[in-house]
Amino acid sequence: MTGAGAVSLRTALVRHLTSIGTIRDRRIAAAFQAVPRHVFVPHVPLEIAYADDVVPMKQDRTGVLTSSVSQPSIIALMLQQAAIRPGDRVLEIGSGGYNAALLRELAGPDGAVTTVDIDADVTRRARASLDKAGYGDVAVVRADGEFGDPGRAPYDRIVVTVTAWEVAPAWLRQLRPDGRIVVPLRVRGQTRSVAFDRVGEHLESRSTTMCGFVSMQGAGAHYERYQDGLTYDEDQEDEPHPEGDVLELRCEQEWSGLQVHREEPLLDLYLWLAATLPGYCALDGEGVAAVATADSLAYVSRRRGRDESHVELGCTGHGPEARVLIDRVLEQMRQWDGQHPTFQVHPIGAGLPPGFHIARRHSYISVQWEA
């Protein structure tokens, strides 16, 4: 396909992202129109390069994806969150080149963009692609993203394009007092892109959106714990779990009367349950919210609701304590009532606001709720 064909596909991509609401800013639309995405994914046909889908770039020896060029709609949402202004100094954690080029377009001639990645293959590819696409002034640094790039700090914006378990202390140190960081933060088995503004020595969320990225490597790597078909966060070392196949035990089930749209994500409800119920976990491979004890398990269930576009939520339990766990889950499900989470990040040792607090290595993630 000719160069004109690539331009046509870029235009179609911008129209698609605008029509579904992920692009709502003319400057972001102009950036997507300007950056030749196919240069950053030369191993795929143009039609795939400009599809609204992730393009895998590298896997480890076990087949786990370690590098990709992200889905355009997710990139657009995060750029909306970042609200990059002309003249901003921007740090990107997790490279690949394409997103750095978009950031460069948004920062303009008076701004500056630095992109950091731990993988030498990734930084070599990013450098070559950025040069070919005309973004030779983007600084490409091979380093552990956990530590940012202090030599070019401070930054007005930090955009993280890998899943992080916490906001690294170096990022906060390198962010200007009125700066913003956008980070895919993994909390209790689910990943949200959170836009945080720096307020003194802590961070407060301004917006969140669901997303998915490859996991961070290096010093900031994090791991979920898998135990007998259940998934726990890294910090949940002392949570009880039933041994053996508890799902083979006698089943009990009850329905809540709570109806939601069939396509509505339940992750806000799942986080509410994680914040209110001890023993919270997820069914491995499915991500369904569950609560476990040493011999029993209960998990969120769904069935057809009042019409084809709605489902009713309920709870299914197994084991001798199934009835108790079901009652606890249903009680919290009814109390949730569609509330949405907001987040703060506070350093260890700082005073914490009211709410649910998750301990990380260097900080606490605090969760509050609003209608």
WOWOWO-V539038 format. One record per residue. N is the residue number from 1. RES is the residue in one letter. SS is DSSP state (A for helix, B for strand, O for the rest). Layout:
n=N res=RES ss=SS
n=N res=RES ss=SS
//
This chain:
n=1 res=M ss=O
n=2 res=T ss=O
n=3 res=G ss=A
n=4 res=A ss=A
n=5 res=G ss=A
n=6 res=A ss=A
n=7 res=V ss=A
n=8 res=S ss=A
n=9 res=L ss=A
n=10 res=R ss=A
n=11 res=T ss=A
n=12 res=A ss=A
n=13 res=L ss=A
n=14 res=V ss=A
n=15 res=R ss=A
n=16 res=H ss=A
n=17 res=L ss=A
n=18 res=T ss=A
n=19 res=S ss=A
n=20 res=I ss=O
n=21 res=G ss=O
n=22 res=T ss=O
n=23 res=I ss=O
n=24 res=R ss=O
n=25 res=D ss=O
n=26 res=R ss=A
n=27 res=R ss=A
n=28 res=I ss=A
n=29 res=A ss=A
n=30 res=A ss=A
n=31 res=A ss=A
n=32 res=F ss=A
n=33 res=Q ss=A
n=34 res=A ss=A
n=35 res=V ss=O
n=36 res=P ss=O
n=37 res=R ss=A
n=38 res=H ss=A
n=39 res=V ss=A
n=40 res=F ss=A
n=41 res=V ss=O
n=42 res=P ss=O
n=43 res=H ss=O
n=44 res=V ss=O
n=45 res=P ss=O
n=46 res=L ss=A
n=47 res=E ss=A
n=48 res=I ss=A
n=49 res=A ss=A
n=50 res=Y ss=O
n=51 res=A ss=O
n=52 res=D ss=O
n=53 res=D ss=O
n=54 res=V ss=O
n=55 res=V ss=B
n=56 res=P ss=B
n=57 res=M ss=B
n=58 res=K ss=B
n=59 res=Q ss=B
n=60 res=D ss=O
n=61 res=R ss=O
n=62 res=T ss=O
n=63 res=G ss=O
n=64 res=V ss=O
n=65 res=L ss=B
n=66 res=T ss=B
n=67 res=S ss=B
n=68 res=S ss=B
n=69 res=V ss=B
n=70 res=S ss=O
n=71 res=Q ss=O
n=72 res=P ss=A
n=73 res=S ss=A
n=74 res=I ss=A
n=75 res=I ss=A
n=76 res=A ss=A
n=77 res=L ss=A
n=78 res=M ss=A
n=79 res=L ss=A
n=80 res=Q ss=A
n=81 res=Q ss=A
n=82 res=A ss=A
n=83 res=A ss=O
n=84 res=I ss=O
n=85 res=R ss=O
n=86 res=P ss=O
n=87 res=G ss=O
n=88 res=D ss=O
n=89 res=R ss=B
n=90 res=V ss=B
n=91 res=L ss=B
n=92 res=E ss=B
n=93 res=I ss=B
n=94 res=G ss=O
n=95 res=S ss=O
n=96 res=G ss=O
n=97 res=G ss=O
n=98 res=Y ss=A
n=99 res=N ss=A
n=100 res=A ss=A
n=101 res=A ss=A
n=102 res=L ss=A
n=103 res=L ss=A
n=104 res=R ss=A
n=105 res=E ss=A
n=106 res=L ss=A
n=107 res=A ss=A
n=108 res=G ss=O
n=109 res=P ss=O
n=110 res=D ss=O
n=111 res=G ss=O
n=112 res=A ss=B
n=113 res=V ss=B
n=114 res=T ss=B
n=115 res=T ss=B
n=116 res=V ss=B
n=117 res=D ss=B
n=118 res=I ss=O
n=119 res=D ss=O
n=120 res=A ss=A
n=121 res=D ss=A
n=122 res=V ss=A
n=123 res=T ss=A
n=124 res=R ss=A
n=125 res=R ss=A
n=126 res=A ss=A
n=127 res=R ss=A
n=128 res=A ss=A
n=129 res=S ss=A
n=130 res=L ss=A
n=131 res=D ss=A
n=132 res=K ss=A
n=133 res=A ss=A
n=134 res=G ss=O
n=135 res=Y ss=O
n=136 res=G ss=O
n=137 res=D ss=O
n=138 res=V ss=O
n=139 res=A ss=B
n=140 res=V ss=B
n=141 res=V ss=B
n=142 res=R ss=B
n=143 res=A ss=O
n=144 res=D ss=O
n=145 res=G ss=A
n=146 res=E ss=A
n=147 res=F ss=A
n=148 res=G ss=O
n=149 res=D ss=O
n=150 res=P ss=A
n=151 res=G ss=A
n=152 res=R ss=A
n=153 res=A ss=O
n=154 res=P ss=O
n=155 res=Y ss=B
n=156 res=D ss=B
n=157 res=R ss=B
n=158 res=I ss=B
n=159 res=V ss=B
n=160 res=V ss=B
n=161 res=T ss=O
n=162 res=V ss=O
n=163 res=T ss=B
n=164 res=A ss=B
n=165 res=W ss=O
n=166 res=E ss=O
n=167 res=V ss=O
n=168 res=A ss=O
n=169 res=P ss=A
n=170 res=A ss=A
n=171 res=W ss=A
n=172 res=L ss=A
n=173 res=R ss=A
n=174 res=Q ss=A
n=175 res=L ss=B
n=176 res=R ss=B
n=177 res=P ss=B
n=178 res=D ss=B
n=179 res=G ss=B
n=180 res=R ss=B
n=181 res=I ss=B
n=182 res=V ss=B
n=183 res=V ss=B
n=184 res=P ss=B
n=185 res=L ss=B
n=186 res=R ss=B
n=187 res=V ss=B
n=188 res=R ss=O
n=189 res=G ss=O
n=190 res=Q ss=B
n=191 res=T ss=B
n=192 res=R ss=B
n=193 res=S ss=B
n=194 res=V ss=B
n=195 res=A ss=B
n=196 res=F ss=B
n=197 res=D ss=B
n=198 res=R ss=B
n=199 res=V ss=B
n=200 res=G ss=O
n=201 res=E ss=O
n=202 res=H ss=B
n=203 res=L ss=B
n=204 res=E ss=B
n=205 res=S ss=B
n=206 res=R ss=B
n=207 res=S ss=B
n=208 res=T ss=B
n=209 res=T ss=B
n=210 res=M ss=B
n=211 res=C ss=O
n=212 res=G ss=O
n=213 res=F ss=O
n=214 res=V ss=O
n=215 res=S ss=B
n=216 res=M ss=O
n=217 res=Q ss=O
n=218 res=G ss=A
n=219 res=A ss=A
n=220 res=G ss=A
n=221 res=A ss=O
n=222 res=H ss=O
n=223 res=Y ss=O
n=224 res=E ss=O
n=225 res=R ss=B
n=226 res=Y ss=B
n=227 res=Q ss=B
n=228 res=D ss=O
n=229 res=G ss=O
n=230 res=L ss=B
n=231 res=T ss=B
n=232 res=Y ss=B
n=233 res=D ss=O
n=234 res=E ss=O
n=235 res=D ss=O
n=236 res=Q ss=O
n=237 res=E ss=O
n=238 res=D ss=O
n=239 res=E ss=O
n=240 res=P ss=O
n=241 res=H ss=O
n=242 res=P ss=O
n=243 res=E ss=O
n=244 res=G ss=O
n=245 res=D ss=O
n=246 res=V ss=A
n=247 res=L ss=A
n=248 res=E ss=A
n=249 res=L ss=O
n=250 res=R ss=O
n=251 res=C ss=B
n=252 res=E ss=B
n=253 res=Q ss=B
n=254 res=E ss=B
n=255 res=W ss=B
n=256 res=S ss=B
n=257 res=G ss=B
n=258 res=L ss=B
n=259 res=Q ss=B
n=260 res=V ss=B
n=261 res=H ss=B
n=262 res=R ss=O
n=263 res=E ss=O
n=264 res=E ss=O
n=265 res=P ss=O
n=266 res=L ss=O
n=267 res=L ss=A
n=268 res=D ss=A
n=269 res=L ss=A
n=270 res=Y ss=A
n=271 res=L ss=A
n=272 res=W ss=A
n=273 res=L ss=A
n=274 res=A ss=A
n=275 res=A ss=A
n=276 res=T ss=A
n=277 res=L ss=O
n=278 res=P ss=O
n=279 res=G ss=O
n=280 res=Y ss=B
n=281 res=C ss=B
n=282 res=A ss=B
n=283 res=L ss=B
n=284 res=D ss=O
n=285 res=G ss=O
n=286 res=E ss=O
n=287 res=G ss=O
n=288 res=V ss=O
n=289 res=A ss=B
n=290 res=A ss=B
n=291 res=V ss=B
n=292 res=A ss=B
n=293 res=T ss=O
n=294 res=A ss=O
n=295 res=D ss=O
n=296 res=S ss=O
n=297 res=L ss=B
n=298 res=A ss=B
n=299 res=Y ss=B
n=300 res=V ss=B
n=301 res=S ss=B
n=302 res=R ss=B
n=303 res=R ss=B
n=304 res=R ss=B
n=305 res=G ss=O
n=306 res=R ss=O
n=307 res=D ss=O
n=308 res=E ss=O
n=309 res=S ss=O
n=310 res=H ss=B
n=311 res=V ss=B
n=312 res=E ss=B
n=313 res=L ss=B
n=314 res=G ss=B
n=315 res=C ss=B
n=316 res=T ss=B
n=317 res=G ss=B
n=318 res=H ss=B
n=319 res=G ss=O
n=320 res=P ss=O
n=321 res=E ss=O
n=322 res=A ss=A
n=323 res=R ss=A
n=324 res=V ss=A
n=325 res=L ss=A
n=326 res=I ss=A
n=327 res=D ss=A
n=328 res=R ss=A
n=329 res=V ss=A
n=330 res=L ss=A
n=331 res=E ss=A
n=332 res=Q ss=A
n=333 res=M ss=A
n=334 res=R ss=A
n=335 res=Q ss=A
n=336 res=W ss=A
n=337 res=D ss=O
n=338 res=G ss=O
n=339 res=Q ss=O
n=340 res=H ss=B
n=341 res=P ss=B
n=342 res=T ss=B
n=343 res=F ss=B
n=344 res=Q ss=B
n=345 res=V ss=B
n=346 res=H ss=B
n=347 res=P ss=B
n=348 res=I ss=O
n=349 res=G ss=O
n=350 res=A ss=O
n=351 res=G ss=O
n=352 res=L ss=O
n=353 res=P ss=O
n=354 res=P ss=O
n=355 res=G ss=O
n=356 res=F ss=B
n=357 res=H ss=B
n=358 res=I ss=B
n=359 res=A ss=B
n=360 res=R ss=O
n=361 res=R ss=O
n=362 res=H ss=O
n=363 res=S ss=B
n=364 res=Y ss=B
n=365 res=I ss=B
n=366 res=S ss=B
n=367 res=V ss=B
n=368 res=Q ss=B
n=369 res=W ss=B
n=370 res=E ss=B
n=371 res=A ss=O
//
